[in-house]
Each structure stands twice: as structure tokens, then as C-alpha cells.
């Protein structure tokens, strides 16, 4: 009975994968916004 692999994906692992993906996207957005902000500050000097 233990040899049968269950195809059911654990919702916890799916949730953590989603959170990691969202975290990466948010991190990229923050870096891009920071670069844009620094660029505008550099122009306004």
C-alpha cells in the first residue's frame, strides 16, 4: 500500500511555491522602482 504514489499535490507546498513566486515578483518590482527613482533623482540634479 505504501508503494502507491498519490498524485494529489499538497496545498501547503503549492501555497509556498506561489508565495515564493510572488515574493520574487515583488522583489523585482521594488528593484525596478528604486532604479527608476534613482534615475529621476539623477536627472533632476
CHARMM-style PDB file with segment names, atoms N, HN, CA, C and O in Angstrom:
ATOM      1  N   UNK     1       0.836  -1.210   0.000  1.00  0.00      PROA
ATOM      2  CA  UNK     1       0.000   0.000   0.000  1.00  0.00      PROA
ATOM      3  C   UNK     1       0.878   1.271   0.000  1.00  0.00      PROA
ATOM      4  O   UNK     1       0.480   2.303  -0.540  1.00  0.00      PROA
ATOM      5  N   UNK     2       2.048   1.185   0.598  1.00  0.00      PROA
ATOM      6  HN  UNK     2       2.371   0.346   1.037  1.00  0.00      PROA
ATOM      7  CA  UNK     2       2.900   2.375   0.690  1.00  0.00      PROA
ATOM      8  C   UNK     2       3.554   2.729  -0.646  1.00  0.00      PROA
ATOM      9  O   UNK     2       3.993   3.860  -0.851  1.00  0.00      PROA
ATOM     10  N   UNK     3       3.613   1.739  -1.561  1.00  0.00      PROA
ATOM     11  HN  UNK     3       3.256   0.820  -1.394  1.00  0.00      PROA
ATOM     12  CA  UNK     3       4.286   1.970  -2.838  1.00  0.00      PROA
ATOM     13  C   UNK     3       3.439   2.816  -3.794  1.00  0.00      PROA
ATOM     14  O   UNK     3       3.970   3.354  -4.766  1.00  0.00      PROA
ATOM     15  N   UNK     4       2.145   2.942  -3.537  1.00  0.00      PROA
ATOM     16  HN  UNK     4       1.714   2.506  -2.748  1.00  0.00      PROA
ATOM     17  CA  UNK     4       1.273   3.721  -4.418  1.00  0.00      PROA
ATOM     18  C   UNK     4       1.573   5.212  -4.233  1.00  0.00      PROA
ATOM     19  O   UNK     4       1.457   5.756  -3.135  1.00  0.00      PROA
ATOM     20  N   UNK     5       1.959   5.847  -5.330  1.00  0.00      PROA
ATOM     21  HN  UNK     5       2.053   5.404  -6.221  1.00  0.00      PROA
ATOM     22  CA  UNK     5       2.249   7.278  -5.258  1.00  0.00      PROA
ATOM     23  C   UNK     5       0.966   8.068  -5.465  1.00  0.00      PROA
ATOM     24  O   UNK     5       0.246   7.878  -6.446  1.00  0.00      PROA
ATOM     25  N   UNK     6       0.705   8.943  -4.534  1.00  0.00      PROA
ATOM     26  HN  UNK     6       1.290   9.097  -3.738  1.00  0.00      PROA
ATOM     27  CA  UNK     6      -0.513   9.747  -4.627  1.00  0.00      PROA
ATOM     28  C   UNK     6      -0.270  10.976  -5.504  1.00  0.00      PROA
ATOM     29  O   UNK     6       0.652  11.748  -5.241  1.00  0.00      PROA
ATOM     30  N   UNK     7      -1.080  11.161  -6.530  1.00  0.00      PROA
ATOM     31  HN  UNK     7      -1.829  10.533  -6.743  1.00  0.00      PROA
ATOM     32  CA  UNK     7      -0.892  12.307  -7.434  1.00  0.00      PROA
ATOM     33  C   UNK     7      -1.397  13.631  -6.848  1.00  0.00      PROA
ATOM     34  O   UNK     7      -1.239  14.689  -7.457  1.00  0.00      PROA
ATOM     35  N   UNK     8      -2.002  13.556  -5.664  1.00  0.00      PROA
ATOM     36  HN  UNK     8      -2.130  12.697  -5.170  1.00  0.00      PROA
ATOM     37  CA  UNK     8      -2.549  14.767  -5.049  1.00  0.00      PROA
ATOM     38  C   UNK     8      -1.402  15.676  -4.585  1.00  0.00      PROA
ATOM     39  O   UNK     8      -0.533  15.265  -3.816  1.00  0.00      PROA
ATOM     40  N   UNK     9      -1.425  16.911  -5.071  1.00  0.00      PROA
ATOM     41  HN  UNK     9      -2.131  17.245  -5.696  1.00  0.00      PROA
ATOM     42  CA  UNK     9      -0.402  17.874  -4.664  1.00  0.00      PROA
ATOM     43  C   UNK     9      -0.792  18.466  -3.316  1.00  0.00      PROA
ATOM     44  O   UNK     9      -1.940  18.852  -3.100  1.00  0.00      PROA
ATOM     45  N   UNK    10       0.169  18.529  -2.428  1.00  0.00      PROA
ATOM     46  HN  UNK    10       1.102  18.216  -2.603  1.00  0.00      PROA
ATOM     47  CA  UNK    10      -0.106  19.117  -1.112  1.00  0.00      PROA
ATOM     48  C   UNK    10      -0.389  20.612  -1.276  1.00  0.00      PROA
ATOM     49  O   UNK    10       0.391  21.327  -1.905  1.00  0.00      PROA
ATOM     50  N   UNK    11      -1.497  21.082  -0.717  1.00  0.00      PROA
ATOM     51  HN  UNK    11      -2.131  20.501  -0.206  1.00  0.00      PROA
ATOM     52  CA  UNK    11      -1.825  22.507  -0.851  1.00  0.00      PROA
ATOM     53  C   UNK    11      -0.808  23.422  -0.179  1.00  0.00      PROA
ATOM     54  O   UNK    11      -0.641  24.577  -0.573  1.00  0.00      PROA
ATOM     55  N   UNK    12      -0.130  22.896   0.838  1.00  0.00      PROA
ATOM     56  HN  UNK    12      -0.266  21.958   1.158  1.00  0.00      PROA
ATOM     57  CA  UNK    12       0.867  23.711   1.539  1.00  0.00      PROA
ATOM     58  C   UNK    12       2.062  23.983   0.633  1.00  0.00      PROA
ATOM     59  O   UNK    12       2.537  25.117   0.563  1.00  0.00      PROA
ATOM     60  N   UNK    13       2.554  22.953  -0.064  1.00  0.00      PROA
ATOM     61  HN  UNK    13       2.168  22.033  -0.007  1.00  0.00      PROA
ATOM     62  CA  UNK    13       3.702  23.130  -0.948  1.00  0.00      PROA
ATOM     63  C   UNK    13       3.325  24.033  -2.120  1.00  0.00      PROA
ATOM     64  O   UNK    13       4.131  24.849  -2.566  1.00  0.00      PROA
ATOM     65  N   UNK    14       2.107  23.885  -2.612  1.00  0.00      PROA
ATOM     66  HN  UNK    14       1.452  23.222  -2.250  1.00  0.00      PROA
ATOM     67  CA  UNK    14       1.634  24.733  -3.706  1.00  0.00      PROA
ATOM     68  C   UNK    14       1.573  26.187  -3.243  1.00  0.00      PROA
ATOM     69  O   UNK    14       1.959  27.100  -3.973  1.00  0.00      PROA
ATOM     70  N   UNK    15       1.083  26.387  -2.019  1.00  0.00      PROA
ATOM     71  HN  UNK    15       0.769  25.646  -1.426  1.00  0.00      PROA
ATOM     72  CA  UNK    15       0.965  27.733  -1.453  1.00  0.00      PROA
ATOM     73  C   UNK    15       2.342  28.367  -1.260  1.00  0.00      PROA
ATOM     74  O   UNK    15       2.530  29.548  -1.548  1.00  0.00      PROA
ATOM     75  N   UNK    16       3.307  27.577  -0.770  1.00  0.00      PROA
ATOM     76  HN  UNK    16       3.154  26.617  -0.536  1.00  0.00      PROA
ATOM     77  CA  UNK    16       4.651  28.120  -0.564  1.00  0.00      PROA
ATOM     78  C   UNK    16       5.297  28.466  -1.902  1.00  0.00      PROA
ATOM     79  O   UNK    16       5.993  29.476  -2.014  1.00  0.00      PROA
ATOM     80  N   UNK    17       5.068  27.624  -2.926  1.00  0.00      PROA
ATOM     81  HN  UNK    17       4.503  26.804  -2.835  1.00  0.00      PROA
ATOM     82  CA  UNK    17       5.606  27.923  -4.259  1.00  0.00      PROA
ATOM     83  C   UNK    17       5.011  29.222  -4.783  1.00  0.00      PROA
ATOM     84  O   UNK    17       5.719  30.041  -5.369  1.00  0.00      PROA
ATOM     85  N   UNK    18       3.713  29.413  -4.574  1.00  0.00      PROA
ATOM     86  HN  UNK    18       3.138  28.747  -4.098  1.00  0.00      PROA
ATOM     87  CA  UNK    18       3.037  30.637  -5.008  1.00  0.00      PROA
ATOM     88  C   UNK    18       3.606  31.843  -4.263  1.00  0.00      PROA
ATOM     89  O   UNK    18       3.852  32.891  -4.861  1.00  0.00      PROA
ATOM     90  N   UNK    19       3.812  31.688  -2.955  1.00  0.00      PROA
ATOM     91  HN  UNK    19       3.612  30.837  -2.469  1.00  0.00      PROA
ATOM     92  CA  UNK    19       4.360  32.789  -2.152  1.00  0.00      PROA
ATOM     93  C   UNK    19       5.775  33.140  -2.596  1.00  0.00      PROA
ATOM     94  O   UNK    19       6.130  34.316  -2.675  1.00  0.00      PROA
ATOM     95  N   UNK    20       6.588  32.116  -2.887  1.00  0.00      PROA
ATOM     96  HN  UNK    20       6.299  31.161  -2.823  1.00  0.00      PROA
ATOM     97  CA  UNK    20       7.957  32.362  -3.342  1.00  0.00      PROA
ATOM     98  C   UNK    20       7.939  33.094  -4.680  1.00  0.00      PROA
ATOM     99  O   UNK    20       8.717  34.022  -4.902  1.00  0.00      PROA
ATOM    100  N   UNK    21       7.041  32.667  -5.569  1.00  0.00      PROA
ATOM    101  HN  UNK    21       6.409  31.914  -5.388  1.00  0.00      PROA
ATOM    102  CA  UNK    21       6.914  33.325  -6.875  1.00  0.00      PROA
ATOM    103  C   UNK    21       6.497  34.780  -6.722  1.00  0.00      PROA
ATOM    104  O   UNK    21       7.063  35.666  -7.362  1.00  0.00      PROA
ATOM    105  N   UNK    22       5.505  35.023  -5.868  1.00  0.00      PROA
ATOM    106  HN  UNK    22       5.045  34.303  -5.347  1.00  0.00      PROA
ATOM    107  CA  UNK    22       5.040  36.397  -5.630  1.00  0.00      PROA
ATOM    108  C   UNK    22       6.142  37.229  -4.990  1.00  0.00      PROA
ATOM    109  O   UNK    22       6.303  38.407  -5.311  1.00  0.00      PROA
ATOM    110  N   UNK    23       6.898  36.620  -4.088  1.00  0.00      PROA
ATOM    111  HN  UNK    23       6.768  35.663  -3.827  1.00  0.00      PROA
ATOM    112  CA  UNK    23       7.994  37.327  -3.434  1.00  0.00      PROA
ATOM    113  C   UNK    23       9.051  37.759  -4.437  1.00  0.00      PROA
ATOM    114  O   UNK    23       9.557  38.879  -4.364  1.00  0.00      PROA
ATOM    115  N   UNK    24       9.388  36.875  -5.378  1.00  0.00      PROA
ATOM    116  HN  UNK    24       8.977  35.965  -5.437  1.00  0.00      PROA
ATOM    117  CA  UNK    24      10.370  37.204  -6.416  1.00  0.00      PROA
ATOM    118  C   UNK    24       9.862  38.342  -7.289  1.00  0.00      PROA
ATOM    119  O   UNK    24      10.614  39.254  -7.632  1.00  0.00      PROA
ATOM    120  N   UNK    25       8.561  38.285  -7.654  1.00  0.00      PROA
ATOM    121  HN  UNK    25       7.950  37.544  -7.376  1.00  0.00      PROA
ATOM    122  CA  UNK    25       7.978  39.333  -8.495  1.00  0.00      PROA
ATOM    123  C   UNK    25       7.999  40.677  -7.754  1.00  0.00      PROA
ATOM    124  O   UNK    25       8.364  41.703  -8.328  1.00  0.00      PROA
ATOM    125  N   UNK    26       7.606  40.660  -6.481  1.00  0.00      PROA
ATOM    126  HN  UNK    26       7.310  39.827  -6.014  1.00  0.00      PROA
ATOM    127  CA  UNK    26       7.601  41.894  -5.686  1.00  0.00      PROA
ATOM    128  C   UNK    26       9.015  42.444  -5.535  1.00  0.00      PROA
ATOM    129  O   UNK    26       9.221  43.656  -5.601  1.00  0.00      PROA
ATOM    130  N   UNK    27       9.983  41.563  -5.335  1.00  0.00      PROA
ATOM    131  HN  UNK    27       9.816  40.579  -5.282  1.00  0.00      PROA
ATOM    132  CA  UNK    27      11.375  41.973  -5.187  1.00  0.00      PROA
ATOM    133  C   UNK    27      11.868  42.649  -6.462  1.00  0.00      PROA
ATOM    134  O   UNK    27      12.539  43.680  -6.406  1.00  0.00      PROA
ATOM    135  N   UNK    28      11.530  42.061  -7.622  1.00  0.00      PROA
ATOM    136  HN  UNK    28      10.985  41.224  -7.668  1.00  0.00      PROA
ATOM    137  CA  UNK    28      11.929  42.633  -8.912  1.00  0.00      PROA
ATOM    138  C   UNK    28      11.276  44.002  -9.111  1.00  0.00      PROA
ATOM    139  O   UNK    28      11.925  44.940  -9.574  1.00  0.00      PROA
ATOM    140  N   UNK    29       9.987  44.116  -8.759  1.00  0.00      PROA
ATOM    141  HN  UNK    29       9.460  43.354  -8.382  1.00  0.00      PROA
ATOM    142  CA  UNK    29       9.276  45.394  -8.909  1.00  0.00      PROA
ATOM    143  C   UNK    29       9.912  46.466  -8.025  1.00  0.00      PROA
ATOM    144  O   UNK    29      10.076  47.609  -8.453  1.00  0.00      PROA
ATOM    145  N   UNK    30      10.269  46.099  -6.790  1.00  0.00      PROA
ATOM    146  HN  UNK    30      10.136  45.171  -6.442  1.00  0.00      PROA
ATOM    147  CA  UNK    30      10.891  47.061  -5.869  1.00  0.00      PROA
ATOM    148  C   UNK    30      12.233  47.533  -6.421  1.00  0.00      PROA
ATOM    149  O   UNK    30      12.541  48.723  -6.359  1.00  0.00      PROA
ATOM    150  N   UNK    31      13.035  46.611  -6.962  1.00  0.00      PROA
ATOM    151  HN  UNK    31      12.784  45.645  -7.012  1.00  0.00      PROA
ATOM    152  CA  UNK    31      14.336  46.978  -7.531  1.00  0.00      PROA
ATOM    153  C   UNK    31      14.144  47.914  -8.720  1.00  0.00      PROA
ATOM    154  O   UNK    31      14.849  48.915  -8.840  1.00  0.00      PROA
ATOM    155  N   UNK    32      13.183  47.593  -9.608  1.00  0.00      PROA
ATOM    156  HN  UNK    32      12.609  46.779  -9.510  1.00  0.00      PROA
ATOM    157  CA  UNK    32      12.926  48.421 -10.788  1.00  0.00      PROA
ATOM    158  C   UNK    32      12.474  49.822 -10.364  1.00  0.00      PROA
ATOM    159  O   UNK    32      12.945  50.820 -10.910  1.00  0.00      PROA
ATOM    160  N   UNK    33      11.562  49.892  -9.391  1.00  0.00      PROA
ATOM    161  HN  UNK    33      11.180  49.081  -8.948  1.00  0.00      PROA
ATOM    162  CA  UNK    33      11.086  51.197  -8.915  1.00  0.00      PROA
ATOM    163  C   UNK    33      12.228  51.996  -8.287  1.00  0.00      PROA
ATOM    164  O   UNK    33      12.311  53.210  -8.473  1.00  0.00      PROA
ATOM    165  N   UNK    34      13.098  51.328  -7.553  1.00  0.00      PROA
ATOM    166  HN  UNK    34      13.030  50.342  -7.401  1.00  0.00      PROA
ATOM    167  CA  UNK    34      14.233  52.009  -6.930  1.00  0.00      PROA
ATOM    168  C   UNK    34      15.177  52.555  -8.000  1.00  0.00      PROA
ATOM    169  O   UNK    34      15.677  53.673  -7.876  1.00  0.00      PROA
ATOM    170  N   UNK    35      15.422  51.768  -9.051  1.00  0.00      PROA
ATOM    171  HN  UNK    35      15.016  50.859  -9.152  1.00  0.00      PROA
ATOM    172  CA  UNK    35      16.294  52.218 -10.141  1.00  0.00      PROA
ATOM    173  C   UNK    35      15.678  53.407 -10.869  1.00  0.00      PROA
ATOM    174  O   UNK    35      16.376  54.365 -11.199  1.00  0.00      PROA
ATOM    175  N   UNK    36      14.360  53.346 -11.122  1.00  0.00      PROA
ATOM    176  HN  UNK    36      13.793  52.567 -10.853  1.00  0.00      PROA
ATOM    177  CA  UNK    36      13.670  54.457 -11.787  1.00  0.00      PROA
ATOM    178  C   UNK    36      13.742  55.713 -10.920  1.00  0.00      PROA
ATOM    179  O   UNK    36      14.001  56.808 -11.420  1.00  0.00      PROA
ATOM    180  N   UNK    37      13.509  55.546  -9.616  1.00  0.00      PROA
ATOM    181  HN  UNK    37      13.298  54.657  -9.210  1.00  0.00      PROA
ATOM    182  CA  UNK    37      13.577  56.681  -8.697  1.00  0.00      PROA
ATOM    183  C   UNK    37      14.970  57.298  -8.675  1.00  0.00      PROA
ATOM    184  O   UNK    37      15.104  58.521  -8.699  1.00  0.00      PROA
ATOM    185  N   UNK    38      15.996  56.475  -8.630  1.00  0.00      PROA
ATOM    186  HN  UNK    38      15.887  55.481  -8.610  1.00  0.00      PROA
ATOM    187  CA  UNK    38      17.373  56.965  -8.626  1.00  0.00      PROA
ATOM    188  C   UNK    38      17.681  57.679  -9.940  1.00  0.00      PROA
ATOM    189  O   UNK    38      18.375  58.695  -9.947  1.00  0.00      PROA
ATOM    190  N   UNK    39      17.165  57.147 -11.053  1.00  0.00      PROA
ATOM    191  HN  UNK    39      16.601  56.322 -11.047  1.00  0.00      PROA
ATOM    192  CA  UNK    39      17.378  57.745 -12.372  1.00  0.00      PROA
ATOM    193  C   UNK    39      16.766  59.144 -12.434  1.00  0.00      PROA
ATOM    194  O   UNK    39      17.398  60.087 -12.911  1.00  0.00      PROA
ATOM    195  N   UNK    40      15.512  59.272 -11.941  1.00  0.00      PROA
ATOM    196  HN  UNK    40      14.998  58.506 -11.554  1.00  0.00      PROA
ATOM    197  CA  UNK    40      14.849  60.578 -11.947  1.00  0.00      PROA
ATOM    198  C   UNK    40      15.569  61.567 -11.032  1.00  0.00      PROA
ATOM    199  O   UNK    40      15.702  62.742 -11.375  1.00  0.00      PROA
ATOM    200  N   UNK    41      16.033  61.101  -9.871  1.00  0.00      PROA
ATOM    201  HN  UNK    41      15.925  60.147  -9.592  1.00  0.00      PROA
ATOM    202  CA  UNK    41      16.768  61.981  -8.962  1.00  0.00      PROA
ATOM    203  C   UNK    41      18.073  62.440  -9.613  1.00  0.00      PROA
ATOM    204  O   UNK    41      18.491  63.584  -9.438  1.00  0.00      PROA
ATOM    205  N   UNK    42      18.714  61.538 -10.363  1.00  0.00      PROA
ATOM    206  HN  UNK    42      18.374  60.609 -10.505  1.00  0.00      PROA
ATOM    207  CA  UNK    42      19.966  61.868 -11.042  1.00  0.00      PROA
ATOM    208  C   UNK    42      19.714  62.929 -12.112  1.00  0.00      PROA
ATOM    209  O   UNK    42      20.528  63.839 -12.271  1.00  0.00      PROA
ATOM    210  N   UNK    43      18.593  62.833 -12.854  1.00  0.00      PROA
ATOM    211  HN  UNK    43      17.932  62.094 -12.724  1.00  0.00      PROA
ATOM    212  CA  UNK    43      18.258  63.803 -13.903  1.00  0.00      PROA
ATOM    213  C   UNK    43      17.961  65.174 -13.287  1.00  0.00      PROA
ATOM    214  O   UNK    43      18.365  66.202 -13.831  1.00  0.00      PROA
ATOM    215  N   UNK    44      17.257  65.187 -12.154  1.00  0.00      PROA
ATOM    216  HN  UNK    44      16.929  64.352 -11.712  1.00  0.00      PROA
ATOM    217  CA  UNK    44      16.812  66.452 -11.555  1.00  0.00      PROA
ATOM    218  C   UNK    44      17.932  67.220 -10.851  1.00  0.00      PROA
ATOM    219  O   UNK    44      17.707  68.333 -10.375  1.00  0.00      PROA
ATOM    220  N   UNK    45      19.133  66.642 -10.779  1.00  0.00      PROA
ATOM    221  HN  UNK    45      19.315  65.738 -11.166  1.00  0.00      PROA
ATOM    222  CA  UNK    45      20.247  67.337 -10.120  1.00  0.00      PROA
ATOM    223  C   UNK    45      20.520  68.685 -10.789  1.00  0.00      PROA
ATOM    224  OT1 UNK    45      21.422  69.410 -10.370  1.00  0.00      PROA
TER     225      UNK     45
END
